[in-house]
Structures are given as C-alpha cells and as structure tokens.
C-alpha cells in the first residue's frame, strides 16, 4: 500500500504552518500529501449558531483555502484534501493505515501552551501508532501570510537531533525516522544519549549493567558504547548521513533541549502508556513539544 503524509488543518496559522511543513517534507520524500479537516455537525454548537448547511460550507471553505495555497506553492506535489465527519482525534487517527506521518500545528512555547484543535493534539500524539510531527507558526505570522514570504524555512536543512534514550530496540523507530529524514534533506544526525548516576552505584555496584559499565572502563565509556551500538545498523543503512554522537549526564529532556538550538527537527520516542485519564506521552516528549525551538517528531514504540 502506498504511503502518504497527512496534515490536519483547521484554518489557524498553526495548522497552515504545519500543512506547509508537511508539503515540503512530502516533496523531499516523494510522497503525496493529504489534508484533513475534521468537522461534525453539532446543532448545539452555540458559538456558531448556524444551520448544518452553513457549517458544512465553512468547513469546506477552510479546507479549500489551505489546499489552494499549497497547490500554488507546491504545484508538482500530489495533493488531496477531505473533510472527515468526525472528531479531530478520530479523523486524524483514521488516516494511520496509509500515513507515513501525521503533521499537526502547535501553539507557542510554555507549559500552558495548547495544540492544534485545542487539547486534541496531545491526545493524537499519545494515541497514534505513526510518527506525529508538531509544527509551530513563526511569531507574528497570520493565516494569510503562511508560506507567502517564507522562502526556504530553516527546517529545510540543519541537523536532525534524535534521542537514544533506552535500549537499542526501543530507540530503533526514532533513530530510523531521524535517519530517513536526514537522508531526504541531505542533513546530518545528532544522536543524543543522556544518562544519570545510578543512586545505589556507590553502595552496590554489582548489578549486571554496572558490571558491564565497569568492564567498559566506567559509566561514560559504557554509555558511549551503548549509543555507538544502537547507531551501527542505521549508519550502515544510511552511509551518506553524517552522525555526531553526544553523550551527557543529566535529565534527558534538558540534555535534548540543550543541544537542539540549531536543529531543523527534534525526534523523540514515546512508549505506549496509559494513565488514569487516558494515554500519556511521557515527560521527555512533553518537554520537547512545549519547549523545543524547532518542529518535534514523536515516534511511538512498543
């Protein structure tokens, strides 16, 4: 089955920036782009106070404006657009069977920042089985300006930063996504492994992991070796991609953000996990989504 990149649009500057990013990424990967606008008739929607036909025309207008803008900017890109009669979460998740990735907009920085479609963005990221990329609009950019005077956006190149934060198997999906993106862009990868001193190391350095660390000559060489081994299959598969290995003691979220100042994309993994109020995205992905200066790709793994 052929793959496609899916972008959610709702007419906001954030969603249009996300759609423009998705169009450029689709062009690099030689994939078609599919725009999705979620709309479901709700006669009790008090802010609109319109009949069904009027709301349906508004939904179609939002989609067609985004489609027209992208078709003008990317005339050779295979592009489709559809209104999906469902909630935003269900509408975008319904595209996963063919989606290479799902791209959504993100509003601003800070712990109280929301995502495209309000709180739905975090639900999409937490529940998706495909990579989800969150993209912000530039400061001061409105819906009519998105793509109009953009030129080549900084995320067109630059380094792809990826966190290798667990075992090689757990981190493989994120590493694969990072290397594929770098290869499509002609960019390099900065692979980051953060680590902290085991709290019982001074008292009980006898666990298998610590024994291996001692055999390697200490914790730092052990962590470097673990990163190097996790990267080996991806270096072999993508020999054209340059790789910078970064190992640092500290919080994974803080270390990743600290080395992402020049990044075109930050890639983090997400383990499927559920809390009392539904799926959660994890602290590292949460920090990256709210504070990273670049688009963030959250890649799920089992």
Helices and strands as residue ranges (DSSP letters): E 4-8, H 13-29, E 32-38, H 52-73, E 79-84, H 88-93, E 99-106, H 120-127, E 131-136, G 154-156, E 159-163, H 168-185, E 189-195, H 208-215, H 219-237, E 243-249, H 252-258, E 263-271, E 274-275, E 278-279, H 283-291, E 295-301
